[in-house]
Amino acid sequence: MRSDTPSNAPRSAPADAARVAAAFFVVMIHASGTSWPQGLAFNALSRFGVPVFVILSGYFMLSRERDTRGLVRRCARLAALMLSWSALYFIYNLSVGDLEWSGPKELLRYLLTEPVHLWYLYATGALYALTPIFGVFCGHATRRQYEYALLVTFVLGCVVTVLDASALFPTFMIIVSKTHVAYAVGFTFFYLLGGYLRRYRLSSRAASAVYALGLLGLACTIGGTLCLSRGGLNELLLSYTSPNVAATAAAFTLFFLRLPLRGSPRLSAAARCTLGVYLLPPLLILSPQHLGLWEPQ
């Protein structure tokens, strides 16, 4: 499986290293579970891995003007990839008895909506489709305008996500729910952040502040989730777009992008395969379960 870095983009060793490291944490999300404290802690530790991939996509895709035909072809390839893997999972679940044949209509529904972990391909396709619009903004906005856009998308897409899940302000959240923007804008924030990191270099003081917020966010994700889940799983701080996860993802990406790394064929090859972490782990987890070799806790 290949990563979603444009094929004509120059390889970046720091970005490749960030992809490979983030892939490890994405696999940990799939493997750790949430039904026991240790597994929940590892799951919480790893939540930032997914946003890192979105940030890196923006880092490359918003670096220059994109041809709309090329973007359409990329979206079409993502759609074909999703349908192919959905079909593979359908055949697998049919063969082990988890599904029964219910006709072509049900097959079409499954191919377009299952397995649920393939949502990332939908999200990536949507961001690619909007790239020409984002690209115009990124190419002409001043740094202050860019930072204003990051602030607005962070508040609407990340802060609002936690407020909604906490139910602390029901009237306000009814208003927000009518806009239908929170989750989508959160991923827009990550995408634009990638473009910002490509366009501007942060000072040492600003980078240190980002790292501190990232560590604080990680501590909140792990410690807060464990405390809130004592009476049962509480996902308030586990959302990919929650401020604590977003801060950790930003710090993690920035740390790798500032590393003085040299590229290598092995690192590039590993980075090009990272999309597979969204496609293979569920199958690798389901197979031993059906063979009776492992039972989830």
Secondary structure, DSSP 8 states (H G I E B T S, - for coil): ---SS-TTS---HHHHHHHHHHHHHHHHHHHH-SSSHHHHHHHHHHTTHHHHHHHHHHHHHTSS---HHHHHHHHHHHHHHHHHHHHHHHHHHHHTTS-----HHHHHHHHHH-SGGGHHHHHHHHHHHHHHHHHHHHHH--HHHHHHHHHHHHIIIIIHHHHHHHTS-HHHHHHHHHHT-HHHHHHHHHHHHHHHHHH----HHHHHHHHHHHHHHHHIIIIIHHHHTTTS---TTT-TTSHHHHHHHHHHHHHHHTS-----HHHHHHHHTTTHHHHSHHHHHHHHHHTTS----
